[in-house]
């Protein structure tokens, strides 16, 4: 498989927006963007088992939900 280059954040995804995560063990999880870091990682707040947690993700694709 050839590399397509480096990943870059989408301009249209903003803090506070609901997104769906694609890839890895978090595939299909829906959360809210809490922060966008300078290293191109995202902090996503996810409601799991009646508890709100913040997950730092890097190298995953997200799309608006």
Backbone atoms as SQL, in Angstrom:
CREATE TABLE atoms (id INTEGER PRIMARY KEY, chain TEXT, resi INTEGER, resn TEXT, atom TEXT, x REAL, y REAL, z REAL);
INSERT INTO atoms VALUES
  (1, 'A', 1, 'UNK', 'N', 0.844, -1.169, 0.000),
  (2, 'A', 1, 'UNK', 'CA', 0.000, 0.000, 0.000),
  (3, 'A', 1, 'UNK', 'C', 0.894, 1.240, 0.000),
  (4, 'A', 2, 'UNK', 'N', 0.657, 2.152, -0.896),
  (5, 'A', 2, 'UNK', 'CA', 1.442, 3.375, -0.976),
  (6, 'A', 2, 'UNK', 'C', 0.924, 4.419, -0.003),
  (7, 'A', 3, 'UNK', 'N', 1.847, 5.220, 0.500),
  (8, 'A', 3, 'UNK', 'CA', 1.453, 6.330, 1.369),
  (9, 'A', 3, 'UNK', 'C', 0.926, 7.466, 0.502),
  (10, 'A', 4, 'UNK', 'N', -0.150, 8.077, 0.938),
  (11, 'A', 4, 'UNK', 'CA', -0.746, 9.192, 0.207),
  (12, 'A', 4, 'UNK', 'C', -0.252, 10.533, 0.717),
  (13, 'A', 5, 'UNK', 'N', 0.706, 10.541, 1.617),
  (14, 'A', 5, 'UNK', 'CA', 1.189, 11.794, 2.189),
  (15, 'A', 5, 'UNK', 'C', 0.735, 11.930, 3.621),
  (16, 'A', 6, 'UNK', 'N', 0.974, 13.092, 4.198),
  (17, 'A', 6, 'UNK', 'CA', 0.609, 13.305, 5.593),
  (18, 'A', 6, 'UNK', 'C', -0.853, 13.712, 5.723),
  (19, 'A', 7, 'UNK', 'N', -1.413, 13.420, 6.895),
  (20, 'A', 7, 'UNK', 'CA', -2.791, 13.795, 7.173),
  (21, 'A', 7, 'UNK', 'C', -2.833, 15.231, 7.658),
  (22, 'A', 8, 'UNK', 'N', -3.882, 15.941, 7.324),
  (23, 'A', 8, 'UNK', 'CA', -4.066, 17.313, 7.782),
  (24, 'A', 8, 'UNK', 'C', -5.511, 17.479, 8.246),
  (25, 'A', 9, 'UNK', 'N', -5.735, 18.321, 9.248),
  (26, 'A', 9, 'UNK', 'CA', -7.109, 18.501, 9.728),
  (27, 'A', 9, 'UNK', 'C', -7.980, 19.182, 8.689),
  (28, 'A', 10, 'UNK', 'N', -9.264, 18.831, 8.685),
  (29, 'A', 10, 'UNK', 'CA', -10.214, 19.477, 7.786),
  (30, 'A', 10, 'UNK', 'C', -10.516, 20.869, 8.283),
  (31, 'A', 11, 'UNK', 'N', -10.562, 21.811, 7.392),
  (32, 'A', 11, 'UNK', 'CA', -10.855, 23.197, 7.743),
  (33, 'A', 11, 'UNK', 'C', -12.261, 23.357, 8.305),
  (34, 'A', 12, 'UNK', 'N', -13.186, 22.491, 7.900),
  (35, 'A', 12, 'UNK', 'CA', -14.579, 22.690, 8.273),
  (36, 'A', 12, 'UNK', 'C', -14.934, 22.088, 9.629),
  (37, 'A', 13, 'UNK', 'N', -14.069, 21.307, 10.245),
  (38, 'A', 13, 'UNK', 'CA', -14.358, 20.733, 11.551),
  (39, 'A', 13, 'UNK', 'C', -13.956, 21.733, 12.623),
  (40, 'A', 14, 'UNK', 'N', -14.895, 22.060, 13.488),
  (41, 'A', 14, 'UNK', 'CA', -14.698, 23.098, 14.501),
  (42, 'A', 14, 'UNK', 'C', -14.952, 22.534, 15.898),
  (43, 'A', 15, 'UNK', 'N', -14.388, 23.185, 16.907),
  (44, 'A', 15, 'UNK', 'CA', -14.649, 22.837, 18.298),
  (45, 'A', 15, 'UNK', 'C', -16.152, 22.955, 18.552),
  (46, 'A', 16, 'UNK', 'N', -16.717, 21.968, 19.234),
  (47, 'A', 16, 'UNK', 'CA', -18.146, 21.945, 19.528),
  (48, 'A', 16, 'UNK', 'C', -18.956, 21.127, 18.550),
  (49, 'A', 17, 'UNK', 'N', -18.347, 20.697, 17.457),
  (50, 'A', 17, 'UNK', 'CA', -19.062, 19.934, 16.424),
  (51, 'A', 17, 'UNK', 'C', -19.066, 18.443, 16.758),
  (52, 'A', 18, 'UNK', 'N', -20.213, 17.804, 16.482),
  (53, 'A', 18, 'UNK', 'CA', -20.311, 16.342, 16.651),
  (54, 'A', 18, 'UNK', 'C', -19.624, 15.659, 15.478),
  (55, 'A', 19, 'UNK', 'N', -18.800, 14.642, 15.792),
  (56, 'A', 19, 'UNK', 'CA', -18.078, 13.904, 14.762),
  (57, 'A', 19, 'UNK', 'C', -18.160, 12.409, 15.029),
  (58, 'A', 20, 'UNK', 'N', -17.949, 11.640, 13.974),
  (59, 'A', 20, 'UNK', 'CA', -17.866, 10.176, 14.061),
  (60, 'A', 20, 'UNK', 'C', -16.421, 9.792, 13.744),
  (61, 'A', 21, 'UNK', 'N', -15.831, 8.937, 14.574),
  (62, 'A', 21, 'UNK', 'CA', -14.446, 8.496, 14.414),
  (63, 'A', 21, 'UNK', 'C', -14.407, 7.270, 13.519),
  (64, 'A', 22, 'UNK', 'N', -13.431, 7.231, 12.622),
  (65, 'A', 22, 'UNK', 'CA', -13.221, 6.076, 11.741),
  (66, 'A', 22, 'UNK', 'C', -11.831, 5.525, 11.984),
  (67, 'A', 23, 'UNK', 'N', -11.742, 4.240, 12.264),
  (68, 'A', 23, 'UNK', 'CA', -10.459, 3.574, 12.404),
  (69, 'A', 23, 'UNK', 'C', -10.186, 3.094, 13.820),
  (70, 'A', 24, 'UNK', 'N', -9.473, 1.996, 13.904),
  (71, 'A', 24, 'UNK', 'CA', -9.033, 1.460, 15.180),
  (72, 'A', 24, 'UNK', 'C', -10.173, 1.020, 16.079),
  (73, 'A', 25, 'UNK', 'N', -9.874, 0.925, 17.360),
  (74, 'A', 25, 'UNK', 'CA', -10.850, 0.491, 18.348),
  (75, 'A', 25, 'UNK', 'C', -11.952, 1.503, 18.598),
  (76, 'A', 26, 'UNK', 'N', -11.782, 2.719, 18.104),
  (77, 'A', 26, 'UNK', 'CA', -12.787, 3.769, 18.291),
  (78, 'A', 26, 'UNK', 'C', -13.720, 3.907, 17.095),
  (79, 'A', 27, 'UNK', 'N', -13.591, 3.023, 16.117),
  (80, 'A', 27, 'UNK', 'CA', -14.391, 3.104, 14.899),
  (81, 'A', 27, 'UNK', 'C', -15.883, 3.177, 15.211),
  (82, 'A', 28, 'UNK', 'N', -16.540, 4.198, 14.666),
  (83, 'A', 28, 'UNK', 'CA', -17.979, 4.348, 14.826),
  (84, 'A', 28, 'UNK', 'C', -18.400, 5.160, 16.039),
  (85, 'A', 29, 'UNK', 'N', -17.471, 5.473, 16.935),
  (86, 'A', 29, 'UNK', 'CA', -17.801, 6.255, 18.129),
  (87, 'A', 29, 'UNK', 'C', -18.124, 7.689, 17.723),
  (88, 'A', 30, 'UNK', 'N', -19.183, 8.244, 18.311),
  (89, 'A', 30, 'UNK', 'CA', -19.588, 9.626, 18.051),
  (90, 'A', 30, 'UNK', 'C', -19.278, 10.450, 19.290),
  (91, 'A', 31, 'UNK', 'N', -18.703, 11.620, 19.063),
  (92, 'A', 31, 'UNK', 'CA', -18.385, 12.516, 20.167),
  (93, 'A', 31, 'UNK', 'C', -18.410, 13.955, 19.704),
  (94, 'A', 32, 'UNK', 'N', -17.981, 14.848, 20.579),
  (95, 'A', 32, 'UNK', 'CA', -17.955, 16.278, 20.297),
  (96, 'A', 32, 'UNK', 'C', -16.505, 16.751, 20.375),
  (97, 'A', 33, 'UNK', 'N', -16.059, 17.501, 19.361),
  (98, 'A', 33, 'UNK', 'CA', -14.694, 18.039, 19.368),
  (99, 'A', 33, 'UNK', 'C', -14.572, 19.024, 20.529),
  (100, 'A', 34, 'UNK', 'N', -13.667, 18.740, 21.467),
  (101, 'A', 34, 'UNK', 'CA', -13.438, 19.615, 22.618),
  (102, 'A', 34, 'UNK', 'C', -12.249, 20.528, 22.380),
  (103, 'A', 35, 'UNK', 'N', -11.266, 20.055, 21.583),
  (104, 'A', 35, 'UNK', 'CA', -10.081, 20.872, 21.292),
  (105, 'A', 35, 'UNK', 'C', -9.394, 20.314, 20.058),
  (106, 'A', 36, 'UNK', 'N', -8.703, 21.201, 19.358),
  (107, 'A', 36, 'UNK', 'CA', -7.866, 20.816, 18.219),
  (108, 'A', 36, 'UNK', 'C', -6.460, 21.276, 18.564),
  (109, 'A', 37, 'UNK', 'N', -5.545, 20.329, 18.698),
  (110, 'A', 37, 'UNK', 'CA', -4.183, 20.628, 19.142),
  (111, 'A', 37, 'UNK', 'C', -3.287, 20.996, 17.963),
  (112, 'A', 38, 'UNK', 'N', -2.196, 21.687, 18.249),
  (113, 'A', 38, 'UNK', 'CA', -1.242, 22.094, 17.219),
  (114, 'A', 38, 'UNK', 'C', -0.552, 20.918, 16.544),
  (115, 'A', 39, 'UNK', 'N', -0.475, 19.780, 17.235),
  (116, 'A', 39, 'UNK', 'CA', 0.174, 18.608, 16.639),
  (117, 'A', 39, 'UNK', 'C', -0.797, 17.797, 15.780),
  (118, 'A', 40, 'UNK', 'N', -1.934, 18.402, 15.421),
  (119, 'A', 40, 'UNK', 'CA', -2.957, 17.816, 14.551),
  (120, 'A', 40, 'UNK', 'C', -3.724, 16.675, 15.207),
  (121, 'A', 41, 'UNK', 'N', -3.665, 16.585, 16.538),
  (122, 'A', 41, 'UNK', 'CA', -4.501, 15.614, 17.232),
  (123, 'A', 41, 'UNK', 'C', -5.768, 16.323, 17.704),
  (124, 'A', 42, 'UNK', 'N', -6.773, 15.541, 18.041),
  (125, 'A', 42, 'UNK', 'CA', -8.066, 16.076, 18.467),
  (126, 'A', 42, 'UNK', 'C', -8.381, 15.576, 19.868),
  (127, 'A', 43, 'UNK', 'N', -9.058, 16.386, 20.644),
  (128, 'A', 43, 'UNK', 'CA', -9.635, 15.940, 21.910),
  (129, 'A', 43, 'UNK', 'C', -11.135, 15.832, 21.663),
  (130, 'A', 44, 'UNK', 'N', -11.660, 14.621, 21.813),
  (131, 'A', 44, 'UNK', 'CA', -13.068, 14.354, 21.542),
  (132, 'A', 44, 'UNK', 'C', -13.735, 13.924, 22.843),
  (133, 'A', 45, 'UNK', 'N', -14.811, 14.601, 23.228),
  (134, 'A', 45, 'UNK', 'CA', -15.605, 14.205, 24.393),
  (135, 'A', 45, 'UNK', 'C', -16.611, 13.160, 23.951),
  (136, 'A', 46, 'UNK', 'N', -16.632, 12.042, 24.656),
  (137, 'A', 46, 'UNK', 'CA', -17.488, 10.913, 24.294),
  (138, 'A', 46, 'UNK', 'C', -18.309, 10.511, 25.515),
  (139, 'A', 47, 'UNK', 'N', -19.587, 10.291, 25.323),
  (140, 'A', 47, 'UNK', 'CA', -20.474, 9.838, 26.392),
  (141, 'A', 47, 'UNK', 'C', -20.564, 8.320, 26.327),
  (142, 'A', 48, 'UNK', 'N', -19.893, 7.647, 27.261),
  (143, 'A', 48, 'UNK', 'CA', -19.897, 6.183, 27.314),
  (144, 'A', 48, 'UNK', 'C', -20.382, 5.731, 28.687),
  (145, 'A', 49, 'UNK', 'N', -21.290, 4.801, 28.705),
  (146, 'A', 49, 'UNK', 'CA', -21.781, 4.197, 29.940),
  (147, 'A', 49, 'UNK', 'C', -22.161, 5.266, 30.959),
  (148, 'A', 50, 'UNK', 'N', -22.900, 6.247, 30.534),
  (149, 'A', 50, 'UNK', 'CA', -23.402, 7.342, 31.355),
  (150, 'A', 50, 'UNK', 'C', -22.283, 8.153, 32.014),
  (151, 'A', 51, 'UNK', 'N', -21.092, 8.157, 31.418),
  (152, 'A', 51, 'UNK', 'CA', -19.967, 8.958, 31.884),
  (153, 'A', 51, 'UNK', 'C', -19.384, 9.686, 30.683),
  (154, 'A', 52, 'UNK', 'N', -19.043, 10.956, 30.861),
  (155, 'A', 52, 'UNK', 'CA', -18.427, 11.731, 29.793),
  (156, 'A', 52, 'UNK', 'C', -16.919, 11.657, 29.958),
  (157, 'A', 53, 'UNK', 'N', -16.232, 11.211, 28.897),
  (158, 'A', 53, 'UNK', 'CA', -14.772, 11.143, 28.943),
  (159, 'A', 53, 'UNK', 'C', -14.200, 11.918, 27.763),
  (160, 'A', 54, 'UNK', 'N', -12.981, 12.391, 27.918),
  (161, 'A', 54, 'UNK', 'CA', -12.282, 13.075, 26.830),
  (162, 'A', 54, 'UNK', 'C', -11.186, 12.145, 26.329),
  (163, 'A', 55, 'UNK', 'N', -11.139, 11.959, 25.019),
  (164, 'A', 55, 'UNK', 'CA', -10.168, 11.070, 24.381),
  (165, 'A', 55, 'UNK', 'C', -9.303, 11.895, 23.448),
  (166, 'A', 56, 'UNK', 'N', -7.987, 11.754, 23.560),
  (167, 'A', 56, 'UNK', 'CA', -7.084, 12.407, 22.612),
  (168, 'A', 56, 'UNK', 'C', -6.830, 11.408, 21.497),
  (169, 'A', 57, 'UNK', 'N', -7.149, 11.808, 20.264),
  (170, 'A', 57, 'UNK', 'CA', -6.952, 10.906, 19.136),
  (171, 'A', 57, 'UNK', 'C', -5.968, 11.522, 18.161),
  (172, 'A', 58, 'UNK', 'N', -5.186, 10.681, 17.545),
  (173, 'A', 58, 'UNK', 'CA', -4.186, 11.099, 16.585),
  (174, 'A', 58, 'UNK', 'C', -4.102, 10.022, 15.515),
  (175, 'A', 59, 'UNK', 'N', -4.169, 10.401, 14.267),
  (176, 'A', 59, 'UNK', 'CA', -4.048, 9.437, 13.186),
  (177, 'A', 59, 'UNK', 'C', -5.356, 8.750, 12.816),
  (178, 'A', 60, 'UNK', 'N', -6.473, 9.230, 13.337),
  (179, 'A', 60, 'UNK', 'CA', -7.770, 8.698, 12.966),
  (180, 'A', 60, 'UNK', 'C', -8.476, 9.686, 12.074),
  (181, 'A', 61, 'UNK', 'N', -9.381, 9.202, 11.279),
  (182, 'A', 61, 'UNK', 'CA', -10.210, 10.081, 10.467),
  (183, 'A', 61, 'UNK', 'C', -11.496, 10.365, 11.219),
  (184, 'A', 62, 'UNK', 'N', -11.992, 11.584, 11.111),
  (185, 'A', 62, 'UNK', 'CA', -13.294, 11.936, 11.663),
  (186, 'A', 62, 'UNK', 'C', -14.116, 12.605, 10.586),
  (187, 'A', 63, 'UNK', 'N', -15.429, 12.500, 10.721),
  (188, 'A', 63, 'UNK', 'CA', -16.337, 13.180, 9.801),
  (189, 'A', 63, 'UNK', 'C', -17.470, 13.773, 10.620),
  (190, 'A', 64, 'UNK', 'N', -18.057, 14.857, 10.150),
  (191, 'A', 64, 'UNK', 'CA', -19.209, 15.424, 10.856),
  (192, 'A', 64, 'UNK', 'C', -20.310, 14.374, 10.977),
  (193, 'A', 65, 'UNK', 'N', -20.989, 14.352, 12.106),
  (194, 'A', 65, 'UNK', 'CA', -22.049, 13.368, 12.332),
  (195, 'A', 65, 'UNK', 'C', -23.399, 14.021, 12.137);
